[in-house]
Amino acid sequence: MEALRRLQGENRQGSRCRIGCGAGFSSDRLGPAVDLVAEGGLDWLVLECIGERTMAFGHRDRRRDPGAGYNPLLEPRMRTLLPLCRRHGTRLLSNMGVANPRRAAERTVEIARELGLQGLTVAWLEGDDVTGLVGPETPLAEGGTVGERENRLLAANAYLGIEHLLPALTTGADVVLTGRVADPSLFLAPLVLRFGWESHDWERLAGGTLVGHLLECGMQVTGGYFADPGRKEVPDLARCGYPIAEVAADGSAVVTKLERAGGLVSTETVKEQLLYEVQDPAAYITPDVIADFSKVVIEPDGPDRVGVRGAAGRPRPERLKVTLAFDGGYLGEAGVSYAGINALARAELAREILRERLTRIHGLHCPLRFDLIGVDSLHGTAGVAPVRTEDVRLRVACRSPRREEVELVLWETEAMLTCGPAGGGGFRGRIAESVSTASCFVPRDAVHCRVEVLEA
């Protein structure tokens, strides 16, 4: 099989592995990922698409429809990227499986067949769903227990690491799809496969984890999240590119981007991403290694090229972190606008009327929030007139386990169009289901995974 022959060639020592990030969250852009595959000479393209709430919403969707629960953008991404990846010899790895990796893999194979990509293989990994290991007495990392939460537990997903992911990669599949895997592990596993790093080689595992952490958020390291007009300028941000790492067998790497892509890779962008969501740079805990970034060397290596090296590591933890998803009830949001002379005073009066009606007259006890928003948006001259007109939008938001309470908030807000101060207009309201999350830990050896390969 072509994929297996390519895999055997990947285990060579000495040469660099080129790995790119084609998504840093569930709804990230597709175009720059296309450019990476077409022009980047990548060995691997990784799409990191799960956040804690994303995972929870995946479980919610799968409960409604057993065929759902994977990333809703999987189809357009696969239709665009699969032919390119095959043409350029790039393997694709992603956690777009979310709460339903099996169905994500099946759909990917269906798309490959529709595109005429015969022989394309897709491996899927499951085992991160550890709901069966969690009970009412399970202690939460934030304090208390699962049973003390007032909302219903939807699911629990462990952050898998390379020990769980490598069996899927070693199948040689062209595409590997997973559920919850620790973000840097998605990048570390291809490096371990490529260079044959040992499971206890903490220094190299820490170096690969550093690479994964720098790439996992996509454009954050190429200037997107870095940009701050007047303080930190980034060129051509509308065409910002995704990052690439050129990784050596010793774990050192160069972070860069496509030359023609917009954005910026500098020591400053790398330093900001290095510290992003890291509580202790000397003890960054992952399923694979406890990494020490405190003495990492970051140095220029040419235009839009930054070298990184010097991560240290200690043995991995014996427990795996778990994200718990709870039913968060209903979120309601409603708004009404006031414009012209004395708009702020009218909006303030409307706010107090709503506060009194909802809390004192109707006796609602659910969390409520009132905001006054606006500068210049309602009049036809907005953004054009030399003098800004006055306008204010009253926004009301609430959360409740009872939909009827949320509907009442929207009803009362809309009634302000005639029952409240003069000049109210532009009502908008919506209700959405919500989730909440918490964390716990489970023993590593209690988590068991399964890999299956499908062929187009």
Secondary structure, 3 states (H helix, E strand, C coil): CHHHHHHHHHCCCCCCEEEEEEECCCCCCCHHHHHHHHHCCCCEEEECCCCHHHHHHHHHHHHHCCCCCCCCCHHHHHHHHHHHHHHHCCEEEECCCCCCHHHHHHHHHHHHHHCCCCCCEEEEEECCECHHHCCCCCECCCCCEHHHCCCCEEEEEECECHHHHHHHHCCCCCEEECCCECHHHHHHHHHHHHHCCCCCCHHHHHHHHHHHHHHCCHHHCCCCCCCECCCECCCCHHHECCCEEEECCCCCEEEECCCCCECCCCHHHHHHHHHCCCCCCCCEECCCCEEECCCCEEEECCCCCEEEECCEEECCCCEEEEEEEEEEEEEEEEEEEEECCCHHHHHHHHHHHHHHHHHHHCCCCCCEEEEEECCCCCCCCCCCCCCCCCEEEEEEEEEECCHHHHHHHHHHHHHHHHHCCCCCEEEEEEEEEEEEEEEEEEEHHHCCCEEEEEEC
